[in-house]
Amino acid sequence: MSLPVLVAIVAFGIALSVAAVHFTGGSKTATLAGANQALRRFAEDYPDETAVTVRLTADAKTAFIDLGRGRIGIVHGIGDRFLTRIVTPADTKVCGADEAHTILVRLTDFTWKGGRFRFASAADARALLMAFGSHHSNSAGEAA
């Protein structure tokens, strides 16, 4: 078999595989329909936890759930699935970002490092900063 024919077959096979994944839903991203869906998804992994407040990000990919006693539950969309975590202020480094209504969260968990989260309201962003504790930094440069 000549090299150009082999390259064409391999390229066609890769393109067919990518198309199959895309058309079977493999490229869709998970978003939360609202606070109730976030609570249901969180309860699947942590059925004994009781939520106090739920704050959704503006893009509906992440929910922060106040669990009381200084703990925050997180439901975050990755690909077409959701990951859940319970964190405390000791597990995080949180600060306000340069953008309005946005906070930066860095986790000590090596499986997910956190990210930049934008909220629809400044009140939600401020409340989450307070929930993570007042000892966290207030400038974006210190969180990196």
PyMOL CGO cylinders between C-alpha atoms (Angstrom):
from pymol import cmd
from pymol.cgo import CYLINDER

trace = [
    CYLINDER, 0.00, 0.00, 0.00, 1.38, 3.42, -0.91, 0.3, 1, 1, 1, 1, 1, 1,
    CYLINDER, 1.38, 3.42, -0.91, 1.98, 6.07, 1.71, 0.3, 1, 1, 1, 1, 1, 1,
    CYLINDER, 1.98, 6.07, 1.71, -0.57, 8.59, 0.34, 0.3, 1, 1, 1, 1, 1, 1,
    CYLINDER, -0.57, 8.59, 0.34, -3.33, 5.94, 0.42, 0.3, 1, 1, 1, 1, 1, 1,
    CYLINDER, -3.33, 5.94, 0.42, -2.43, 4.95, 3.99, 0.3, 1, 1, 1, 1, 1, 1,
    CYLINDER, -2.43, 4.95, 3.99, -2.45, 8.60, 5.11, 0.3, 1, 1, 1, 1, 1, 1,
    CYLINDER, -2.45, 8.60, 5.11, -5.86, 9.11, 3.48, 0.3, 1, 1, 1, 1, 1, 1,
    CYLINDER, -5.86, 9.11, 3.48, -7.30, 6.01, 5.21, 0.3, 1, 1, 1, 1, 1, 1,
    CYLINDER, -7.30, 6.01, 5.21, -5.95, 7.10, 8.61, 0.3, 1, 1, 1, 1, 1, 1,
    CYLINDER, -5.95, 7.10, 8.61, -7.23, 10.68, 8.17, 0.3, 1, 1, 1, 1, 1, 1,
    CYLINDER, -7.23, 10.68, 8.17, -10.67, 9.40, 7.11, 0.3, 1, 1, 1, 1, 1, 1,
    CYLINDER, -10.67, 9.40, 7.11, -10.78, 7.05, 10.12, 0.3, 1, 1, 1, 1, 1, 1,
    CYLINDER, -10.78, 7.05, 10.12, -9.91, 9.82, 12.56, 0.3, 1, 1, 1, 1, 1, 1,
    CYLINDER, -9.91, 9.82, 12.56, -12.49, 12.17, 11.01, 0.3, 1, 1, 1, 1, 1, 1,
    CYLINDER, -12.49, 12.17, 11.01, -15.13, 9.44, 11.19, 0.3, 1, 1, 1, 1, 1, 1,
    CYLINDER, -15.13, 9.44, 11.19, -14.33, 8.77, 14.86, 0.3, 1, 1, 1, 1, 1, 1,
    CYLINDER, -14.33, 8.77, 14.86, -14.54, 12.47, 15.76, 0.3, 1, 1, 1, 1, 1, 1,
    CYLINDER, -14.54, 12.47, 15.76, -17.84, 12.81, 13.90, 0.3, 1, 1, 1, 1, 1, 1,
    CYLINDER, -17.84, 12.81, 13.90, -19.27, 9.74, 15.66, 0.3, 1, 1, 1, 1, 1, 1,
    CYLINDER, -19.27, 9.74, 15.66, -18.35, 11.13, 19.10, 0.3, 1, 1, 1, 1, 1, 1,
    CYLINDER, -18.35, 11.13, 19.10, -19.82, 14.53, 18.25, 0.3, 1, 1, 1, 1, 1, 1,
    CYLINDER, -19.82, 14.53, 18.25, -23.12, 13.25, 16.83, 0.3, 1, 1, 1, 1, 1, 1,
    CYLINDER, -23.12, 13.25, 16.83, -23.69, 10.84, 19.73, 0.3, 1, 1, 1, 1, 1, 1,
    CYLINDER, -23.69, 10.84, 19.73, -23.51, 13.71, 22.23, 0.3, 1, 1, 1, 1, 1, 1,
    CYLINDER, -23.51, 13.71, 22.23, -19.88, 13.42, 23.25, 0.3, 1, 1, 1, 1, 1, 1,
    CYLINDER, -19.88, 13.42, 23.25, -19.14, 17.08, 22.62, 0.3, 1, 1, 1, 1, 1, 1,
    CYLINDER, -19.14, 17.08, 22.62, -22.06, 18.56, 24.57, 0.3, 1, 1, 1, 1, 1, 1,
    CYLINDER, -22.06, 18.56, 24.57, -21.31, 20.48, 27.74, 0.3, 1, 1, 1, 1, 1, 1,
    CYLINDER, -21.31, 20.48, 27.74, -23.12, 20.07, 31.02, 0.3, 1, 1, 1, 1, 1, 1,
    CYLINDER, -23.12, 20.07, 31.02, -25.03, 23.07, 32.37, 0.3, 1, 1, 1, 1, 1, 1,
    CYLINDER, -25.03, 23.07, 32.37, -27.29, 23.41, 35.37, 0.3, 1, 1, 1, 1, 1, 1,
    CYLINDER, -27.29, 23.41, 35.37, -30.95, 24.24, 34.73, 0.3, 1, 1, 1, 1, 1, 1,
    CYLINDER, -30.95, 24.24, 34.73, -31.21, 25.90, 38.13, 0.3, 1, 1, 1, 1, 1, 1,
    CYLINDER, -31.21, 25.90, 38.13, -30.62, 25.62, 41.85, 0.3, 1, 1, 1, 1, 1, 1,
    CYLINDER, -30.62, 25.62, 41.85, -32.85, 22.54, 42.17, 0.3, 1, 1, 1, 1, 1, 1,
    CYLINDER, -32.85, 22.54, 42.17, -30.83, 20.57, 39.62, 0.3, 1, 1, 1, 1, 1, 1,
    CYLINDER, -30.83, 20.57, 39.62, -27.61, 21.59, 41.38, 0.3, 1, 1, 1, 1, 1, 1,
    CYLINDER, -27.61, 21.59, 41.38, -29.02, 20.38, 44.71, 0.3, 1, 1, 1, 1, 1, 1,
    CYLINDER, -29.02, 20.38, 44.71, -30.20, 17.08, 43.21, 0.3, 1, 1, 1, 1, 1, 1,
    CYLINDER, -30.20, 17.08, 43.21, -26.83, 16.43, 41.57, 0.3, 1, 1, 1, 1, 1, 1,
    CYLINDER, -26.83, 16.43, 41.57, -24.96, 17.32, 44.76, 0.3, 1, 1, 1, 1, 1, 1,
    CYLINDER, -24.96, 17.32, 44.76, -27.26, 15.03, 46.80, 0.3, 1, 1, 1, 1, 1, 1,
    CYLINDER, -27.26, 15.03, 46.80, -26.34, 12.07, 44.57, 0.3, 1, 1, 1, 1, 1, 1,
    CYLINDER, -26.34, 12.07, 44.57, -22.78, 12.20, 45.93, 0.3, 1, 1, 1, 1, 1, 1,
    CYLINDER, -22.78, 12.20, 45.93, -23.47, 13.71, 49.36, 0.3, 1, 1, 1, 1, 1, 1,
    CYLINDER, -23.47, 13.71, 49.36, -26.95, 12.57, 50.45, 0.3, 1, 1, 1, 1, 1, 1,
    CYLINDER, -26.95, 12.57, 50.45, -26.46, 13.49, 54.12, 0.3, 1, 1, 1, 1, 1, 1,
    CYLINDER, -26.46, 13.49, 54.12, -25.60, 17.15, 53.47, 0.3, 1, 1, 1, 1, 1, 1,
    CYLINDER, -25.60, 17.15, 53.47, -28.11, 19.96, 53.90, 0.3, 1, 1, 1, 1, 1, 1,
    CYLINDER, -28.11, 19.96, 53.90, -27.86, 23.07, 51.75, 0.3, 1, 1, 1, 1, 1, 1,
    CYLINDER, -27.86, 23.07, 51.75, -28.32, 26.55, 53.16, 0.3, 1, 1, 1, 1, 1, 1,
    CYLINDER, -28.32, 26.55, 53.16, -27.85, 28.67, 50.00, 0.3, 1, 1, 1, 1, 1, 1,
    CYLINDER, -27.85, 28.67, 50.00, -27.15, 27.93, 46.33, 0.3, 1, 1, 1, 1, 1, 1,
    CYLINDER, -27.15, 27.93, 46.33, -25.33, 30.40, 44.08, 0.3, 1, 1, 1, 1, 1, 1,
    CYLINDER, -25.33, 30.40, 44.08, -25.13, 29.69, 40.35, 0.3, 1, 1, 1, 1, 1, 1,
    CYLINDER, -25.13, 29.69, 40.35, -22.55, 31.20, 38.03, 0.3, 1, 1, 1, 1, 1, 1,
    CYLINDER, -22.55, 31.20, 38.03, -23.78, 33.33, 35.12, 0.3, 1, 1, 1, 1, 1, 1,
    CYLINDER, -23.78, 33.33, 35.12, -22.96, 30.57, 32.59, 0.3, 1, 1, 1, 1, 1, 1,
    CYLINDER, -22.96, 30.57, 32.59, -24.82, 27.94, 34.70, 0.3, 1, 1, 1, 1, 1, 1,
    CYLINDER, -24.82, 27.94, 34.70, -21.82, 25.59, 34.67, 0.3, 1, 1, 1, 1, 1, 1,
    CYLINDER, -21.82, 25.59, 34.67, -21.05, 25.84, 38.39, 0.3, 1, 1, 1, 1, 1, 1,
    CYLINDER, -21.05, 25.84, 38.39, -23.04, 26.04, 41.61, 0.3, 1, 1, 1, 1, 1, 1,
    CYLINDER, -23.04, 26.04, 41.61, -21.62, 26.90, 45.01, 0.3, 1, 1, 1, 1, 1, 1,
    CYLINDER, -21.62, 26.90, 45.01, -23.69, 25.49, 47.86, 0.3, 1, 1, 1, 1, 1, 1,
    CYLINDER, -23.69, 25.49, 47.86, -23.33, 26.86, 51.38, 0.3, 1, 1, 1, 1, 1, 1,
    CYLINDER, -23.33, 26.86, 51.38, -23.47, 23.83, 53.69, 0.3, 1, 1, 1, 1, 1, 1,
    CYLINDER, -23.47, 23.83, 53.69, -22.95, 25.67, 56.97, 0.3, 1, 1, 1, 1, 1, 1,
    CYLINDER, -22.95, 25.67, 56.97, -20.13, 25.09, 59.47, 0.3, 1, 1, 1, 1, 1, 1,
    CYLINDER, -20.13, 25.09, 59.47, -17.67, 26.80, 57.09, 0.3, 1, 1, 1, 1, 1, 1,
    CYLINDER, -17.67, 26.80, 57.09, -18.09, 24.27, 54.28, 0.3, 1, 1, 1, 1, 1, 1,
    CYLINDER, -18.09, 24.27, 54.28, -18.99, 24.92, 50.65, 0.3, 1, 1, 1, 1, 1, 1,
    CYLINDER, -18.99, 24.92, 50.65, -20.28, 22.33, 48.20, 0.3, 1, 1, 1, 1, 1, 1,
    CYLINDER, -20.28, 22.33, 48.20, -19.37, 22.73, 44.54, 0.3, 1, 1, 1, 1, 1, 1,
    CYLINDER, -19.37, 22.73, 44.54, -21.13, 21.27, 41.50, 0.3, 1, 1, 1, 1, 1, 1,
    CYLINDER, -21.13, 21.27, 41.50, -19.12, 22.00, 38.34, 0.3, 1, 1, 1, 1, 1, 1,
    CYLINDER, -19.12, 22.00, 38.34, -19.72, 20.90, 34.76, 0.3, 1, 1, 1, 1, 1, 1,
    CYLINDER, -19.72, 20.90, 34.76, -16.79, 19.25, 33.01, 0.3, 1, 1, 1, 1, 1, 1,
    CYLINDER, -16.79, 19.25, 33.01, -17.59, 17.94, 29.56, 0.3, 1, 1, 1, 1, 1, 1,
    CYLINDER, -17.59, 17.94, 29.56, -21.02, 16.34, 29.71, 0.3, 1, 1, 1, 1, 1, 1,
    CYLINDER, -21.02, 16.34, 29.71, -20.70, 15.38, 33.39, 0.3, 1, 1, 1, 1, 1, 1,
    CYLINDER, -20.70, 15.38, 33.39, -20.65, 17.14, 36.76, 0.3, 1, 1, 1, 1, 1, 1,
    CYLINDER, -20.65, 17.14, 36.76, -18.04, 16.88, 39.46, 0.3, 1, 1, 1, 1, 1, 1,
    CYLINDER, -18.04, 16.88, 39.46, -18.88, 17.58, 43.08, 0.3, 1, 1, 1, 1, 1, 1,
    CYLINDER, -18.88, 17.58, 43.08, -16.66, 18.65, 45.95, 0.3, 1, 1, 1, 1, 1, 1,
    CYLINDER, -16.66, 18.65, 45.95, -16.97, 19.81, 49.53, 0.3, 1, 1, 1, 1, 1, 1,
    CYLINDER, -16.97, 19.81, 49.53, -14.32, 22.38, 50.42, 0.3, 1, 1, 1, 1, 1, 1,
    CYLINDER, -14.32, 22.38, 50.42, -13.44, 24.53, 53.40, 0.3, 1, 1, 1, 1, 1, 1,
    CYLINDER, -13.44, 24.53, 53.40, -11.54, 27.82, 53.45, 0.3, 1, 1, 1, 1, 1, 1,
    CYLINDER, -11.54, 27.82, 53.45, -8.41, 25.83, 54.32, 0.3, 1, 1, 1, 1, 1, 1,
    CYLINDER, -8.41, 25.83, 54.32, -8.74, 23.91, 51.01, 0.3, 1, 1, 1, 1, 1, 1,
    CYLINDER, -8.74, 23.91, 51.01, -8.94, 27.04, 48.90, 0.3, 1, 1, 1, 1, 1, 1,
    CYLINDER, -8.94, 27.04, 48.90, -7.38, 30.30, 47.95, 0.3, 1, 1, 1, 1, 1, 1,
    CYLINDER, -7.38, 30.30, 47.95, -10.10, 32.72, 46.86, 0.3, 1, 1, 1, 1, 1, 1,
    CYLINDER, -10.10, 32.72, 46.86, -9.93, 36.30, 45.68, 0.3, 1, 1, 1, 1, 1, 1,
    CYLINDER, -9.93, 36.30, 45.68, -11.88, 38.86, 43.75, 0.3, 1, 1, 1, 1, 1, 1,
    CYLINDER, -11.88, 38.86, 43.75, -10.92, 39.22, 40.10, 0.3, 1, 1, 1, 1, 1, 1,
    CYLINDER, -10.92, 39.22, 40.10, -10.40, 42.36, 38.06, 0.3, 1, 1, 1, 1, 1, 1,
    CYLINDER, -10.40, 42.36, 38.06, -13.78, 41.79, 36.38, 0.3, 1, 1, 1, 1, 1, 1,
    CYLINDER, -13.78, 41.79, 36.38, -17.01, 42.73, 38.15, 0.3, 1, 1, 1, 1, 1, 1,
    CYLINDER, -17.01, 42.73, 38.15, -19.03, 39.88, 39.68, 0.3, 1, 1, 1, 1, 1, 1,
    CYLINDER, -19.03, 39.88, 39.68, -16.09, 37.47, 39.25, 0.3, 1, 1, 1, 1, 1, 1,
    CYLINDER, -16.09, 37.47, 39.25, -14.04, 35.50, 41.76, 0.3, 1, 1, 1, 1, 1, 1,
    CYLINDER, -14.04, 35.50, 41.76, -11.01, 33.26, 41.40, 0.3, 1, 1, 1, 1, 1, 1,
    CYLINDER, -11.01, 33.26, 41.40, -10.98, 29.99, 43.30, 0.3, 1, 1, 1, 1, 1, 1,
    CYLINDER, -10.98, 29.99, 43.30, -7.86, 27.82, 43.57, 0.3, 1, 1, 1, 1, 1, 1,
    CYLINDER, -7.86, 27.82, 43.57, -8.19, 24.42, 45.25, 0.3, 1, 1, 1, 1, 1, 1,
    CYLINDER, -8.19, 24.42, 45.25, -5.53, 22.29, 46.88, 0.3, 1, 1, 1, 1, 1, 1,
    CYLINDER, -5.53, 22.29, 46.88, -7.20, 19.25, 45.25, 0.3, 1, 1, 1, 1, 1, 1,
    CYLINDER, -7.20, 19.25, 45.25, -4.91, 17.98, 42.47, 0.3, 1, 1, 1, 1, 1, 1,
    CYLINDER, -4.91, 17.98, 42.47, -7.83, 16.54, 40.46, 0.3, 1, 1, 1, 1, 1, 1,
    CYLINDER, -7.83, 16.54, 40.46, -9.41, 19.95, 39.87, 0.3, 1, 1, 1, 1, 1, 1,
    CYLINDER, -9.41, 19.95, 39.87, -7.62, 23.23, 40.46, 0.3, 1, 1, 1, 1, 1, 1,
    CYLINDER, -7.62, 23.23, 40.46, -10.69, 25.51, 40.43, 0.3, 1, 1, 1, 1, 1, 1,
    CYLINDER, -10.69, 25.51, 40.43, -11.03, 28.48, 38.10, 0.3, 1, 1, 1, 1, 1, 1,
    CYLINDER, -11.03, 28.48, 38.10, -12.59, 31.86, 37.38, 0.3, 1, 1, 1, 1, 1, 1,
    CYLINDER, -12.59, 31.86, 37.38, -16.30, 32.10, 38.16, 0.3, 1, 1, 1, 1, 1, 1,
    CYLINDER, -16.30, 32.10, 38.16, -18.55, 34.95, 37.01, 0.3, 1, 1, 1, 1, 1, 1,
    CYLINDER, -18.55, 34.95, 37.01, -21.88, 35.57, 38.73, 0.3, 1, 1, 1, 1, 1, 1,
    CYLINDER, -21.88, 35.57, 38.73, -24.93, 37.45, 37.50, 0.3, 1, 1, 1, 1, 1, 1,
    CYLINDER, -24.93, 37.45, 37.50, -24.83, 39.72, 40.54, 0.3, 1, 1, 1, 1, 1, 1,
    CYLINDER, -24.83, 39.72, 40.54, -22.08, 41.32, 42.56, 0.3, 1, 1, 1, 1, 1, 1,
    CYLINDER, -22.08, 41.32, 42.56, -23.97, 40.32, 45.72, 0.3, 1, 1, 1, 1, 1, 1,
    CYLINDER, -23.97, 40.32, 45.72, -23.50, 36.61, 44.93, 0.3, 1, 1, 1, 1, 1, 1,
    CYLINDER, -23.50, 36.61, 44.93, -19.77, 37.10, 44.30, 0.3, 1, 1, 1, 1, 1, 1,
    CYLINDER, -19.77, 37.10, 44.30, -19.32, 39.08, 47.54, 0.3, 1, 1, 1, 1, 1, 1,
    CYLINDER, -19.32, 39.08, 47.54, -21.35, 36.55, 49.55, 0.3, 1, 1, 1, 1, 1, 1,
    CYLINDER, -21.35, 36.55, 49.55, -19.23, 33.69, 48.23, 0.3, 1, 1, 1, 1, 1, 1,
    CYLINDER, -19.23, 33.69, 48.23, -16.03, 35.56, 49.06, 0.3, 1, 1, 1, 1, 1, 1,
    CYLINDER, -16.03, 35.56, 49.06, -17.34, 36.03, 52.60, 0.3, 1, 1, 1, 1, 1, 1,
    CYLINDER, -17.34, 36.03, 52.60, -18.39, 32.36, 52.83, 0.3, 1, 1, 1, 1, 1, 1,
    CYLINDER, -18.39, 32.36, 52.83, -14.84, 31.31, 51.97, 0.3, 1, 1, 1, 1, 1, 1,
    CYLINDER, -14.84, 31.31, 51.97, -13.55, 33.47, 54.81, 0.3, 1, 1, 1, 1, 1, 1,
    CYLINDER, -13.55, 33.47, 54.81, -12.21, 36.95, 55.26, 0.3, 1, 1, 1, 1, 1, 1,
    CYLINDER, -12.21, 36.95, 55.26, -8.54, 35.82, 55.41, 0.3, 1, 1, 1, 1, 1, 1,
    CYLINDER, -8.54, 35.82, 55.41, -8.45, 35.30, 51.64, 0.3, 1, 1, 1, 1, 1, 1,
    CYLINDER, -8.45, 35.30, 51.64, -6.81, 37.81, 49.36, 0.3, 1, 1, 1, 1, 1, 1,
    CYLINDER, -6.81, 37.81, 49.36, -8.61, 40.56, 47.49, 0.3, 1, 1, 1, 1, 1, 1,
    CYLINDER, -8.61, 40.56, 47.49, -6.46, 40.97, 44.40, 0.3, 1, 1, 1, 1, 1, 1,
    CYLINDER, -6.46, 40.97, 44.40, -6.26, 38.70, 41.38, 0.3, 1, 1, 1, 1, 1, 1,
    CYLINDER, -6.26, 38.70, 41.38, -2.47, 38.65, 41.37, 0.3, 1, 1, 1, 1, 1, 1,
    CYLINDER, -2.47, 38.65, 41.37, -2.26, 36.91, 44.73, 0.3, 1, 1, 1, 1, 1, 1,
    CYLINDER, -2.26, 36.91, 44.73, -4.46, 33.97, 43.74, 0.3, 1, 1, 1, 1, 1, 1,
    CYLINDER, -4.46, 33.97, 43.74, -2.38, 32.65, 40.86, 0.3, 1, 1, 1, 1, 1, 1,
]
cmd.load_cgo(trace, "trace")
